Amino acid sequence: MKKAILICMCAILLGVCVPALPLLLEKDKQPEPTASMPEITEPATQAAIPVTEADFGDGKLEVSVLMEDGAITQLAMDDYLTGVLLAEMPASFEIDALKAQAVVARTITLRSKKHDNCRICANPACCQGYISVASYLEKAGQNAMENVEKAQKAVSDTDLEVLLYDGALIDATYFSCSGGKTEAAVAVWGSDVPYLQSVDSPGEEIAVHYTDEVVYTCQEFAAKLVVENAAADFSGEPAAWFGEVTRTEGGGVETAVLGKVSYSGTALRRVLKLRSTAFTMTTDGQNVTITTQGYGHRVGMSQYGAEAMALSGSTYQEILAHYYAGTVLSVYKD
C-alpha cells in the first residue's frame, strides 16, 4: 500500500506553493476563520516538493513542520491537518465545512515548497496556522475534546483527498468571508487561474466580519495616501477628493481616483489597513468613513460561505466544486 500511494502521489505533485494564513482567536477561544493569505503578486511561483519514501513513516504519510519556536517537527499528516483545522476554522462549524477545509489544507500542504529545510511552517503569516491538540485542549473552553474529535473526523473522512486541475495540485487559496461574492485571482494577483474565478457566496451574513467600518480624519486619510503617491492633491474641500471608482467582477475596488491620482484597490487595502478590497468611502468633511464587506483577499473558498452551504445541506464535495470550478477531487489509495 505504501508503494502504491507513493507512486500516485509522485505522479501528480507538479504544482506550486501557496502561502497561507493568519490566525485569530474569538472570545470563545475558538479560532476565527482565516482572514487572508499574504498579498502576493502571483498565486503560484514554485514547483511542489515531491513525495518520497522518506515521507512515509511507519507506512503513513508524514510532514515536516517548522514550528514557531524554530524547531522542525515530523508529524503524521493526519495529526498535522487536525492541528490546522483547530487553528484555522471553528470546530462549531458544520462537519462538511470542516471536511472541505481538510481537503484544502491537505492540498496546500502537499503543494508547498516555501522552505528549504521542511515542507511547511506553522507561522500563519507565512504558511498555515497550526496548533497541537495538547495546546488546543489547554486553551479551548467547553467541549474541547469533542471539538478535537470532530476535527479528526473531518480529516479521516477525507483521507488522502486532494484537489487537482489538469492532473496537478491546485492553488487552494481560501479566506474568511467574501461579503457575498468571491474575487477572481486575476483581480488580486494579475494572473488568470481557471479554477479561481468569481462566484456567488450567499449566506455569509453569519460572518463575524461580513461588514466592518474604519474611520479616519480627513487629515489622516490624506496623509496616508500622499505617502503612497506624492503626486496626490488633497487641497480644497474633502468632498472634491473623491473621483471615479471602477470595480472588479467580484465587487472589489479595481481602481479609485483620490486626490486626482488613481490607486489600485489592493494598494488602498494595504495603505488604509482594510479587511478587503470590497469597500465604499464617504466623507462628512471632517472624517472619511470606509465600509468594507468581507475579510481577506476573497479568492478561492470562503470559509463562512462553506459554512453557509453546509448549513443549507451541501456536501463538502459540492462546496469544493462551487469554489474551485473545474477541479477534480481525487482519492489516493490502493
C-alpha positions in Angstrom: 0.0 0.0 0.0 2.8 2.3 0.9 4.4 2.0 -2.5 1.1 2.4 -4.3 0.3 5.6 -2.5 3.9 6.9 -3.2 3.6 6.2 -6.9 0.3 8.0 -7.2 1.5 11.0 -5.1 4.7 11.5 -7.1 2.8 11.3 -10.4 0.6 14.3 -9.5 2.7 16.5 -7.4 3.6 19.0 -10.1 2.1 22.1 -8.5 3.3 25.1 -6.7 3.4 26.6 -3.3 0.7 28.8 -1.9 1.4 30.7 1.3 -1.3 30.5 3.9 -2.9 32.3 6.6 -3.2 34.4 9.7 -4.7 33.0 12.9 -7.1 35.0 15.2 -8.9 33.9 18.3 -12.6 34.6 19.1 -13.9 35.3 22.5 -14.9 31.7 23.0 -11.3 30.7 22.3 -12.2 29.1 19.0 -10.2 30.3 16.0 -11.9 32.8 13.7 -11.8 31.7 10.1 -8.8 32.7 8.2 -8.5 36.4 7.3 -6.3 36.3 4.3 -3.3 34.8 2.7 -0.4 37.2 2.4 -0.7 39.6 -0.5 1.4 38.2 -3.3 1.9 39.2 -7.0 1.2 35.8 -8.3 -0.7 32.9 -6.7 1.8 30.3 -8.0 5.5 30.6 -8.4 7.3 27.4 -7.3 7.3 23.7 -8.0 6.0 21.3 -5.4 8.2 19.1 -3.3 7.8 15.5 -4.5 6.6 12.9 -2.0 9.4 10.4 -1.4 9.9 7.2 0.5 11.2 9.3 3.4 7.8 10.9 3.7 6.2 7.6 4.8 7.0 6.9 8.5 5.5 3.6 9.7 3.7 3.4 6.4 1.8 6.6 6.9 2.3 9.9 5.1 4.2 12.4 7.3 5.0 16.1 7.0 8.0 18.2 8.3 6.8 21.4 10.0 8.8 24.4 11.1 7.3 25.4 14.4 7.2 29.0 15.6 9.9 28.3 18.1 12.3 27.3 15.2 12.2 23.6 15.8 11.4 21.3 12.8 9.0 18.5 13.8 8.0 15.5 11.8 4.2 14.9 12.2 1.8 12.3 10.8 -0.1 14.1 8.1 -3.5 13.4 9.8 -2.2 14.8 13.1 -0.8 17.9 11.3 -4.1 18.5 9.5 -6.1 18.1 12.7 -4.0 20.9 14.2 -4.5 23.1 11.1 -8.3 22.7 11.3 -8.3 23.5 15.0 -6.2 26.6 14.3 -8.0 27.8 11.1 -11.7 27.0 11.5 -14.1 26.9 14.5 -15.0 23.3 15.3 -18.5 24.6 15.8 -18.8 24.8 12.0 -20.7 22.0 10.2 -18.8 18.8 9.6 -18.9 19.3 5.8 -17.4 22.8 6.1 -14.6 21.2 8.1 -14.2 18.4 5.6 -13.8 21.0 2.8 -11.2 22.8 4.9 -9.4 19.5 5.5 -9.1 18.8 1.7 -7.9 22.4 1.0 -5.3 22.2 3.8 -4.0 18.9 2.6 -3.8 20.2 -1.0 -1.9 23.3 0.2 0.5 21.1 2.3 1.4 18.7 -0.4 1.9 21.5 -2.9 4.0 23.7 -0.5 7.7 24.5 -1.2 8.2 27.7 0.7 11.0 26.4 2.9 14.2 24.6 2.0 14.6 22.5 5.2 10.9 21.4 5.7 7.7 21.2 3.8 5.7 23.9 5.6 5.8 26.1 8.6 3.3 26.8 11.4 3.6 30.6 11.2 0.1 31.7 10.0 1.5 34.8 8.4 3.7 32.6 6.1 2.1 29.2 5.8 -0.8 27.6 7.5 -1.8 28.1 11.1 -1.3 25.1 13.4 -2.0 24.2 17.0 -1.2 20.9 18.7 -4.0 19.0 20.3 -2.4 19.4 23.7 -2.1 23.2 23.3 -5.7 23.4 22.0 -7.0 21.5 25.0 -5.2 23.9 27.3 -6.6 27.0 25.6 -10.1 25.9 24.4 -13.1 26.2 26.6 -16.1 23.8 27.0 -16.4 20.8 24.7 -12.6 21.0 23.7 -12.2 17.2 23.4 -15.4 17.0 21.4 -14.0 19.6 19.0 -10.8 17.7 18.6 -12.7 14.6 17.7 -14.8 16.5 15.2 -11.6 17.9 13.5 -10.1 14.4 13.5 -13.2 13.0 11.8 -13.1 15.7 9.1 -9.5 14.7 8.4 -10.0 10.9 8.5 -13.2 11.1 6.4 -11.3 12.8 3.6 -8.2 10.6 3.9 -5.7 11.4 1.1 -8.2 13.5 -0.8 -6.8 16.5 -2.7 -7.9 18.9 -5.4 -6.4 18.6 -8.9 -6.7 20.6 -12.1 -5.2 19.1 -15.3 -3.6 16.5 -13.1 -1.8 18.9 -10.8 -2.4 20.1 -7.3 -4.3 23.4 -7.3 -3.5 26.7 -5.6 -6.2 26.1 -2.9 -6.5 29.6 -1.7 -9.0 30.5 0.9 -10.1 33.3 3.2 -12.6 34.1 5.9 -15.5 35.9 4.2 -16.2 37.4 0.8 -19.2 39.6 1.6 -21.4 37.8 -0.9 -19.2 37.2 -3.9 -15.6 35.9 -4.3 -12.9 37.5 -6.4 -11.1 36.1 -9.4 -7.4 35.6 -9.0 -6.6 37.9 -11.9 -8.2 40.8 -10.0 -5.9 40.4 -7.0 -2.7 38.9 -8.4 -2.9 39.8 -12.1 -2.7 36.2 -13.3 -5.8 34.4 -14.5 -6.3 31.0 -12.9 -9.1 29.0 -14.5 -10.4 27.5 -11.2 -10.1 30.7 -9.2 -12.9 32.7 -10.7 -15.6 35.0 -9.1 -18.6 33.1 -7.8 -21.6 34.0 -5.7 -21.2 33.2 -2.0 -24.6 33.6 -0.3 -25.4 33.2 3.4 -22.3 35.0 4.7 -24.3 37.4 6.8 -23.4 35.0 9.7 -19.8 36.0 9.4 -18.0 38.0 12.2 -16.6 40.4 9.6 -19.4 40.4 7.0 -19.1 44.2 7.2 -16.7 46.5 9.1 -16.2 50.2 9.3 -13.0 52.2 9.5 -13.0 55.9 10.2 -10.1 58.3 9.5 -10.0 62.0 10.0 -9.7 63.7 6.6 -6.1 64.8 7.5 -5.2 61.2 8.4 -6.7 59.8 5.2 -4.9 62.3 3.0 -1.6 61.8 4.8 -1.7 58.0 4.3 -2.4 58.4 0.6 0.2 61.0 0.0 2.9 58.6 1.4 1.7 56.1 -1.2 1.7 58.6 -4.1 3.3 62.0 -3.6 1.5 63.4 -6.7 -1.9 63.2 -4.9 -3.5 66.6 -4.3 -5.7 66.8 -1.3 -6.3 70.5 -1.2 -9.7 72.0 -1.2 -12.9 70.5 0.2 -12.7 66.8 1.1 -15.8 66.0 -1.0 -13.8 67.0 -4.1 -11.1 64.5 -3.3 -13.2 61.5 -4.4 -13.3 60.7 -8.1 -14.2 57.7 -10.3 -14.2 54.2 -8.8 -14.1 51.1 -11.0 -15.0 47.7 -9.7 -14.0 44.1 -10.4 -16.4 41.3 -11.3 -16.3 40.2 -7.7 -17.3 43.7 -6.4 -13.9 44.8 -5.2 -12.4 48.2 -5.9 -10.3 47.8 -9.0 -9.2 51.5 -9.1 -10.2 54.7 -7.3 -9.3 58.2 -8.1 -8.4 60.1 -4.9 -6.7 63.4 -4.8 -6.7 63.4 -8.6 -4.5 60.3 -8.9 -5.5 56.7 -9.4 -4.9 54.0 -6.7 -5.5 50.3 -7.1 -7.9 48.6 -4.7 -5.2 46.3 -3.4 -3.0 49.3 -2.7 -5.8 51.0 -0.8 -6.5 47.9 1.2 -2.9 47.8 2.3 -2.4 51.5 2.9 -5.7 52.0 4.8 -5.5 48.6 6.6 -8.8 47.4 5.3 -10.2 43.9 5.7 -10.9 43.6 2.0 -11.0 45.4 -1.3 -14.8 45.4 -1.4 -15.4 48.8 0.2 -17.2 52.2 -0.1 -16.0 55.6 1.1 -18.0 58.6 2.3 -17.0 61.9 3.9 -18.8 64.5 6.0 -16.0 67.0 5.6 -14.3 66.1 8.9 -13.9 62.3 8.6 -13.7 59.6 5.9 -15.8 56.5 6.7 -14.8 53.3 4.9 -17.2 50.4 5.0 -15.8 47.0 3.9 -17.5 43.8 3.0 -15.8 40.5 3.7 -12.4 39.7 5.2 -9.4 38.6 3.2 -8.3 38.6 -0.4 -11.6 36.9 -1.4 -10.0 34.4 -3.8 -11.0 30.7 -3.7 -13.0 29.2 -0.8 -14.9 31.4 1.6 -14.9 29.7 5.0 -18.1 31.4 6.1 -19.5 30.6 2.6 -18.6 27.0 3.1 -20.4 27.0 6.5 -23.5 28.6 4.9 -23.5 26.0 2.2 -23.1 23.2 4.7 -25.9 24.6 6.8 -28.2 24.5 3.8 -27.4 20.8 3.2 -24.5 20.9 0.7 -21.8 18.3 1.0 -18.1 19.1 1.2 -17.7 17.8 -2.4 -20.3 20.3 -3.5 -18.7 23.1 -1.5 -15.3 22.4 -3.2 -16.8 22.2 -6.6 -18.5 25.5 -6.2 -15.5 27.5 -5.1 -12.9 25.7 -7.3 -14.8 25.2 -10.5 -13.4 22.6 -12.9 -11.2 20.9 -10.3 -11.2 17.2 -9.6 -11.5 15.7 -6.1 -9.1 12.7 -6.1 -8.5 10.0 -3.6 -5.2 8.1 -3.4 -5.4 4.6 -2.2 -4.5 1.1 -3.4 
